[in-house]
Amino acid sequence: MRKIELDYQKNVRDIGGLTGFNGKKVKEGRIFRGGFLGHVSRKDIAKIKSLNLTDIVDFRSPAEFTDRPDHKFKGVTYHNFPVLDDSMDNDLKGSNEFDDSNLLWFLGGSTDGYGHMCRIYKESLATKAGTKAYKEFFKVLLKDDKRVVYFHCSQGKDRAGIAAYLLEIALGVSHEDALNDYLLTNEAMIPRLENMKKQVKNRPFFNEEYSKAMDEVFAVEVDYLNSAVKEANHKYGSIMNYIKDILEVDVEKLRKIYLE
């Protein structure tokens, strides 16, 4: 898996190279995951252009999509497939761009970041909005065999993290390898988290409990992703059943296009 080094957005990588169905490898240079592409330097723009993208899929809310848009690259088709329904639309606001006034609001006044994130992951698969978003995502991938797709949310860790897991499982990647890819996000998020803590450590609200809540909200955890997997297993029998029966993915065609 190749990491794409950008000046601002540190959580970008090519999922190519993972081992999929029957030992075949996911093709490199075809599917990239990451965070939003709004803060891009000239060097970043050149790197992204070199990827020859055909599509950018954005899982953020319409407000995020409009207020903090991606840089516009010529020849690229942009898609906005919001994962969260209206009742959850604000739930990931605190994980987008940190505002020291909004973390407790984001958590509903509590400091249970762990429980809150597990609920968001579980509900991302259970709601109509999440199902529609991920179904549309696979439609883009399956449009033809010429797609080069970059998909993202804000930081590329939650909404995009679930999308990456679903895609990798559909391609026959093992749960363990898909989970390891998911956890790579912490290489980007933990240094950012430490910087955020430095910004607020002298504020009156900052204490050990608040610091722990920040850890739980801004990093990724095995239990977060597993809560989504367990929800799929409970409701549909397996994550693959969810992919095939609910998202209506032609898994055979997907593997033919993206495995080698």
BAVOKE-859273 format. One record per residue (C-alpha): residue number from 1; residue in three letters; x, y, z. Coordinates in Angstrom, 2 decimals. Layout:
N
- i/aa/px/py/pz
- NUM/ALA/X/Y/Z
...
//
This chain:
260
- i/aa/px/py/pz
- 1/MET/0.00/0.00/0.00
- 2/ARG/1.46/3.33/-1.05
- 3/LYS/1.11/6.43/1.10
- 4/ILE/0.56/9.68/-0.80
- 5/GLU/2.47/12.49/0.92
- 6/LEU/0.52/15.76/0.86
- 7/ASP/1.38/18.93/2.78
- 8/TYR/-1.90/19.23/4.70
- 9/GLN/-3.82/15.99/4.26
- 10/LYS/-1.66/13.26/5.81
- 11/ASN/-4.14/10.39/5.65
- 12/VAL/-4.02/9.54/1.94
- 13/ARG/-3.07/6.17/0.50
- 14/ASP/-3.48/3.84/-2.45
- 15/ILE/-5.22/0.64/-1.35
- 16/GLY/-3.47/-1.21/-4.16
- 17/GLY/-1.20/-4.06/-3.18
- 18/LEU/-3.52/-5.68/-0.66
- 19/THR/-4.11/-9.40/-1.20
- 20/GLY/-7.63/-10.15/-2.32
- 21/PHE/-9.69/-13.08/-3.62
- 22/ASN/-7.70/-16.18/-4.65
- 23/GLY/-4.41/-14.47/-3.76
- 24/LYS/-4.82/-11.80/-6.42
- 25/LYS/-3.58/-8.30/-5.62
- 26/VAL/-5.66/-5.15/-5.60
- 27/LYS/-4.45/-3.11/-8.56
- 28/GLU/-2.29/-0.12/-7.72
- 29/GLY/-3.15/3.35/-8.96
- 30/ARG/-6.90/2.72/-9.20
- 31/ILE/-8.46/3.41/-5.78
- 32/PHE/-7.27/5.98/-3.25
- 33/ARG/-8.65/6.79/0.19
- 34/GLY/-8.12/9.89/2.29
- 35/GLY/-9.47/13.13/3.70
- 36/PHE/-10.95/16.15/1.98
- 37/LEU/-8.82/17.99/-0.57
- 38/GLY/-9.58/21.60/0.29
- 39/HIS/-6.20/22.68/1.64
- 40/VAL/-3.84/21.81/-1.19
- 41/SER/-0.52/23.37/-2.07
- 42/ARG/0.82/23.65/-5.61
- 43/LYS/2.92/20.59/-4.91
- 44/ASP/-0.17/18.72/-3.69
- 45/ILE/-2.10/19.69/-6.81
- 46/ALA/0.68/18.33/-9.02
- 47/LYS/0.75/15.05/-7.08
- 48/ILE/-3.01/14.62/-7.24
- 49/LYS/-3.07/15.41/-10.96
- 50/SER/-0.47/12.68/-11.47
- 51/LEU/-2.91/10.12/-10.09
- 52/ASN/-5.12/10.64/-13.17
- 53/LEU/-8.34/10.56/-11.15
- 54/THR/-11.66/10.19/-12.94
- 55/ASP/-13.89/10.49/-9.85
- 56/ILE/-13.83/11.95/-6.34
- 57/VAL/-16.44/10.54/-3.94
- 58/ASP/-17.19/12.69/-0.90
- 59/PHE/-19.06/11.07/2.01
- 60/ARG/-19.50/14.31/3.95
- 61/SER/-22.78/16.13/4.52
- 62/PRO/-24.06/18.56/1.86
- 63/ALA/-23.09/21.44/4.16
- 64/GLU/-19.51/20.18/4.47
- 65/PHE/-19.39/19.53/0.73
- 66/THR/-20.49/23.12/0.03
- 67/ASP/-18.75/25.03/2.83
- 68/ARG/-15.40/23.25/2.64
- 69/PRO/-15.18/22.04/-0.96
- 70/ASP/-12.43/19.99/-2.52
- 71/HIS/-10.08/21.65/-4.97
- 72/LYS/-11.56/21.33/-8.44
- 73/PHE/-9.49/19.21/-10.79
- 74/LYS/-10.22/19.39/-14.50
- 75/GLY/-11.75/16.23/-15.94
- 76/VAL/-12.74/14.81/-12.55
- 77/THR/-16.37/14.01/-11.71
- 78/TYR/-17.34/14.94/-8.14
- 79/HIS/-19.94/12.95/-6.17
- 80/ASN/-21.49/13.83/-2.81
- 81/PHE/-22.94/10.75/-1.08
- 82/PRO/-23.69/11.75/2.55
- 83/VAL/-23.37/8.78/4.91
- 84/LEU/-25.20/10.38/7.83
- 85/ASP/-28.91/11.09/7.84
- 86/ASP/-30.33/14.39/9.13
- 87/SER/-30.52/13.18/12.73
- 88/MET/-26.84/12.23/12.67
- 89/ASP/-25.61/15.03/10.43
- 90/ASN/-23.93/16.92/13.27
- 91/ASP/-22.59/13.82/14.99
- 92/LEU/-19.28/13.82/13.16
- 93/LYS/-18.93/17.59/13.07
- 94/GLY/-16.53/17.44/15.99
- 95/SER/-14.27/15.05/14.12
- 96/ASN/-13.92/17.29/11.08
- 97/GLU/-11.97/20.39/12.00
- 98/PHE/-11.43/20.72/15.73
- 99/ASP/-13.10/23.64/17.44
- 100/ASP/-12.33/23.71/21.16
- 101/SER/-15.89/24.79/21.89
- 102/ASN/-17.69/21.95/20.18
- 103/LEU/-16.35/18.62/21.49
- 104/LEU/-18.71/18.33/24.47
- 105/TRP/-21.57/19.58/22.29
- 106/PHE/-20.65/16.91/19.76
- 107/LEU/-20.75/14.31/22.54
- 108/GLY/-24.08/15.55/23.84
- 109/GLY/-22.52/16.99/26.97
- 110/SER/-20.85/13.75/28.02
- 111/THR/-17.22/12.69/27.71
- 112/ASP/-18.00/9.19/26.45
- 113/GLY/-16.25/9.48/23.11
- 114/TYR/-15.84/5.71/22.86
- 115/GLY/-19.56/4.95/23.15
- 116/HIS/-20.47/7.79/20.84
- 117/MET/-18.12/6.63/18.08
- 118/CYS/-19.27/3.00/18.35
- 119/ARG/-22.86/4.21/17.90
- 120/ILE/-21.96/6.29/14.85
- 121/TYR/-20.23/3.35/13.17
- 122/LYS/-23.11/1.02/13.91
- 123/GLU/-25.70/3.48/12.62
- 124/SER/-23.69/4.31/9.49
- 125/LEU/-24.64/0.87/8.16
- 126/ALA/-28.11/0.78/9.69
- 127/THR/-29.54/4.02/8.30
- 128/LYS/-31.02/4.57/4.85
- 129/ALA/-28.54/7.39/4.23
- 130/GLY/-25.51/5.20/4.89
- 131/THR/-26.82/2.34/2.79
- 132/LYS/-27.62/4.71/-0.10
- 133/ALA/-24.21/6.40/0.12
- 134/TYR/-22.23/3.16/0.04
- 135/LYS/-24.45/1.72/-2.70
- 136/GLU/-23.78/4.78/-4.87
- 137/PHE/-20.06/4.53/-4.12
- 138/PHE/-19.92/1.01/-5.53
- 139/LYS/-21.92/2.12/-8.57
- 140/VAL/-19.15/4.61/-9.38
- 141/LEU/-16.50/1.91/-9.02
- 142/LEU/-18.47/-0.44/-11.27
- 143/LYS/-19.37/2.10/-13.94
- 144/ASP/-16.65/0.75/-16.23
- 145/ASP/-13.10/-0.55/-16.02
- 146/LYS/-11.55/2.89/-16.57
- 147/ARG/-12.34/4.44/-13.16
- 148/VAL/-9.57/5.89/-11.00
- 149/VAL/-11.36/6.84/-7.77
- 150/TYR/-10.45/8.91/-4.72
- 151/PHE/-12.94/8.61/-1.87
- 152/HIS/-12.98/10.57/1.36
- 153/CYS/-14.84/12.14/4.25
- 154/SER/-13.22/14.90/6.29
- 155/GLN/-10.14/13.22/7.71
- 156/GLY/-10.56/9.87/5.96
- 157/LYS/-11.01/7.96/9.18
- 158/ASP/-14.69/7.14/9.88
- 159/ARG/-17.12/7.43/6.98
- 160/ALA/-14.32/6.72/4.49
- 161/GLY/-12.88/4.09/6.84
- 162/ILE/-16.10/2.10/6.67
- 163/ALA/-16.19/2.50/2.87
- 164/ALA/-12.62/1.20/2.58
- 165/TYR/-13.43/-1.80/4.75
- 166/LEU/-16.54/-2.66/2.70
- 167/LEU/-14.59/-2.34/-0.54
- 168/GLU/-11.67/-4.42/0.67
- 169/ILE/-13.92/-7.20/1.99
- 170/ALA/-15.81/-7.18/-1.34
- 171/LEU/-12.48/-7.64/-3.12
- 172/GLY/-11.68/-10.64/-0.92
- 173/VAL/-9.19/-8.95/1.41
- 174/SER/-9.11/-10.65/4.82
- 175/HIS/-10.73/-8.98/7.81
- 176/GLU/-7.31/-8.75/9.47
- 177/ASP/-5.67/-6.98/6.50
- 178/ALA/-8.62/-4.63/6.07
- 179/LEU/-8.50/-3.84/9.79
- 180/ASN/-4.77/-3.10/9.57
- 181/ASP/-5.42/-0.67/6.73
- 182/TYR/-8.09/1.02/8.84
- 183/LEU/-5.70/1.38/11.79
- 184/LEU/-3.02/3.01/9.60
- 185/THR/-5.15/6.14/9.90
- 186/ASN/-3.76/6.62/13.41
- 187/GLU/-0.32/7.34/11.91
- 188/ALA/-1.85/10.53/10.55
- 189/MET/-4.38/11.29/13.29
- 190/ILE/-2.32/10.85/16.45
- 191/PRO/0.26/13.57/15.61
- 192/ARG/-2.64/15.86/14.66
- 193/LEU/-4.38/14.98/17.91
- 194/GLU/-1.30/15.94/19.93
- 195/ASN/-1.18/19.31/18.18
- 196/MET/-4.85/19.90/18.97
- 197/LYS/-4.22/19.13/22.64
- 198/LYS/-1.40/21.67/22.73
- 199/GLN/-3.82/24.30/21.44
- 200/VAL/-6.33/23.74/24.26
- 201/LYS/-4.26/22.50/27.21
- 202/ASN/-4.41/25.87/28.98
- 203/ARG/-8.16/26.31/28.52
- 204/PRO/-10.29/26.05/31.70
- 205/PHE/-12.34/23.11/30.39
- 206/PHE/-9.28/20.97/29.58
- 207/ASN/-8.69/18.12/32.02
- 208/GLU/-7.82/14.43/31.99
- 209/GLU/-11.38/13.38/31.15
- 210/TYR/-11.59/15.85/28.26
- 211/SER/-8.19/14.68/26.98
- 212/LYS/-9.40/11.07/27.01
- 213/ALA/-12.55/12.05/25.08
- 214/MET/-10.35/13.72/22.46
- 215/ASP/-8.33/10.51/22.14
- 216/GLU/-11.51/8.52/21.62
- 217/VAL/-13.01/10.89/19.04
- 218/PHE/-10.00/11.78/16.93
- 219/ALA/-8.27/8.40/16.68
- 220/VAL/-9.60/5.12/15.25
- 221/GLU/-10.16/2.00/17.33
- 222/VAL/-10.70/-1.65/16.43
- 223/ASP/-13.94/-1.61/18.41
- 224/TYR/-15.37/1.22/16.27
- 225/LEU/-15.08/-0.73/13.04
- 226/ASN/-16.10/-3.97/14.73
- 227/SER/-19.31/-2.33/15.96
- 228/ALA/-20.28/-1.77/12.30
- 229/VAL/-19.30/-5.33/11.37
- 230/LYS/-21.32/-6.77/14.27
- 231/GLU/-24.33/-4.72/13.21
- 232/ALA/-24.09/-6.17/9.68
- 233/ASN/-23.65/-9.69/11.05
- 234/HIS/-26.66/-9.27/13.32
- 235/LYS/-29.01/-7.76/10.72
- 236/TYR/-27.86/-9.48/7.53
- 237/GLY/-25.93/-12.60/8.58
- 238/SER/-22.53/-11.35/7.44
- 239/ILE/-20.75/-8.30/6.09
- 240/MET/-20.65/-9.98/2.66
- 241/ASN/-24.42/-10.44/2.74
- 242/TYR/-24.74/-6.72/3.42
- 243/ILE/-22.46/-5.96/0.47
- 244/LYS/-24.20/-8.31/-1.96
- 245/ASP/-27.84/-8.18/-0.84
- 246/ILE/-28.27/-4.69/0.60
- 247/LEU/-25.70/-2.68/-1.36
- 248/GLU/-26.40/-4.87/-4.43
- 249/VAL/-22.73/-5.05/-5.42
- 250/ASP/-21.73/-7.26/-8.32
- 251/VAL/-18.74/-8.68/-6.45
- 252/GLU/-17.56/-10.80/-9.39
- 253/LYS/-17.42/-7.77/-11.69
- 254/LEU/-15.73/-5.66/-9.01
- 255/ARG/-13.00/-8.26/-8.58
- 256/LYS/-12.54/-8.60/-12.32
- 257/ILE/-11.95/-4.84/-12.61
- 258/TYR/-9.75/-4.20/-9.58
- 259/LEU/-7.79/-7.43/-8.96
- 260/GLU/-4.79/-8.70/-10.90
//
